[in-house]
Amino acid sequence: MTLIATFWGTLLDILPIAAIVFGFQYLVIRKPVKRLPQVLMGFFMVWVGLSFFLVGLEQALFPMGELMATQLTNHEFLPILAEGAQRHWSDYYWVYIFAFAIGASTTIAEPSLIAVSLKAGEISGGTIDPLMLRVAVALGMAFGITLGTWRIVMGWPLQWFVFAAYLLVIVQTLRSPRSIIPLAFDSGGVTTSTITVPIIAALGLGLATEIPGRSPVMDGFGMIALACLFPIITVMGYAQIAQWRATRTRSANDLTPM
Amino acid sequence: MDLVVSLAHQFKDSLRDLAPVVLVMAFFQLVVIRQPLPDSLALIDLAFGLVFVLVGLTLFIKGLELGLFPLGENLARAFVKKGSVSWLLMFAFALGLGSTVAEPALIAIAARAAEVVALGGLIDNSVRAQNSFAFALRMVVAASVGVAVVLGVVRIFKGWPLHLMIIAGYMLVLLLTLFAPAEMIGIAYDSGGVTTSTITVPLVTALGVGLASSIKGRSPMLDGFGLIALASVMPIIFVLLFGIIGIHLIPGVVP
């Protein structure tokens, strides 16, 4: 039943974009589509695939993310509280470790990130190491998610964190080598794949539901935003360090003959 | 036969995407938490769900590569060659809008957001109100990506510096946050990251790089990439505006 409903729903989701591309193709460009059967086959696969993906998401990824949040904040799992004592934020350390592990592991092996970092290494002419770049993005992502969970535990407004991050991004943008800027901004988007977004969202909503005094409405969202912002910061940071090291070796080389 | 081979290849990629998540969770379940799964969550259901995710994602991405991507790239090239700026801008808008509407992550998150916002009392707690909220949210995000792509294309033509536009976008976000209802702020910030995944990134990058390499004096590296950055700031602005004004314009949603 849900499968049929999902199939119908995704059909309505795909129709607009199909209408747009075919409309432009036949009404504006007025040329026949090359290899039409293959293209139609592709659209059919997109439809079936999207439906299966959404069903699987509801059945596995969302419940798994929420289950982890529930179990990691369960009072039997957390350290024992002294009589009448308040929970300290550090009691939730397994939550932070889990968030960090999920962020780092999903990012470091991301195929699109590997492709982008190899390309960036080529263009920079050796000052940027592709592996280090990947590590920088993964660390940024992991730090962003961990900070997001910590924010939910503390219950502080999301905008403070986002504005602080914006400020850092702006300051770094003005000081970074220009060629790295578009790449850095893109790396924020690359990290959030179709699989990681639902998991992170479920984790955040689950945490906000379980932790006393937090509500999913006010605190549940925001992890994805932070996960997208911090890779920008770490990538520009890495580029700045790489540039600084390059100029230092150069000036050291200039000095040695003296 | 080729199709089977490339499907198998894509399946391996999807598996590599999913494996870290499953491994980290399995490690935590077996080593750290060591509790049985709750009754509502049978292991067999989870396993089937994961297989659905894998098969679905594989078919989805392969289908994009067969159908939408070649079509979109051909169109982008044809419009650049045609030389008509107004048509190109219209196409850019349609491409951004259309590719975001069907984004799986956005569909999932919009439905979640509607549930949560209904709980918080910002919208009516009925299935109909939730559905129209989720739909409106997706349309707003899609339109914002459309506008972002148009702006990005104009930027490539004019050679405006990307970082100034981003900083201006951040300022707008800052300003609008002061006026937006608190329930919408988290959702708005998150919608910026949700849009830039499977469909939008390759299509939009193809348009940007194609344009930048066909216009004299623009480098694909410097000018081709910025589209994604714009596409992740614009949704925040639009969803905040939606929370301030738009939400009151849909009939039967606000209690």
Interface residues (C-beta under 8 A of the other chain):
Chain A: T10 D13 I14 P16 I17 I20 V21 F24 Q25 V28 I29 K31 V33 K34 R35 Q38 V39 L40 M41 G42 F43 F44 M45 V46 W47 V48 G49 L50 S51 F52 F53 L54 V55 G56 L57 E58 Q59 A60 L61 F62 P63 M64 L67 M68 Q71 L72 N74 F77 W94 F98 A101 I102 S105 T106 I108 A109 E110 P111 S112 I123 P157 L158 Q159 V162 F163 Y166 V169 I170 T173 L174 R178 S179 I181 P182 L183 F185 D186 G188 G189 V190 T192 S193 T194 I195 T196 V197 P198 I199 A201 L205 S215 P216 V217 M218 D219 G220 F221 G222 M223 I224 A225 A227 C228
Chain B: D13 R16 D17 L18 A19 P20 V21 L23 V24 M25 F27 F28 V32 I33 Q35 L37 P38 L41 D45 L46 A47 F48 G49 L50 V51 F52 V53 L54 V55 G56 L57 T58 L59 F60 I61 K62 G63 L64 E65 L66 G67 L68 P70 L71 G72 N74 L75 A78 F79 K82 W87 F91 A94 L95 L97 G98 S99 V101 A102 E103 P104 A105 I107 A108 I109 R112 A113 V116 V117 L119 G120 L122 L162 H163 I166 I167 Y170 V173 L174 T177 A182 E183 I185 G186 I187 Y189 D190 G192 G193 V194 T196 S197 T198 V201 M221 L222 D223 G224 F225 G226 I228 A229 A231 S232 I236
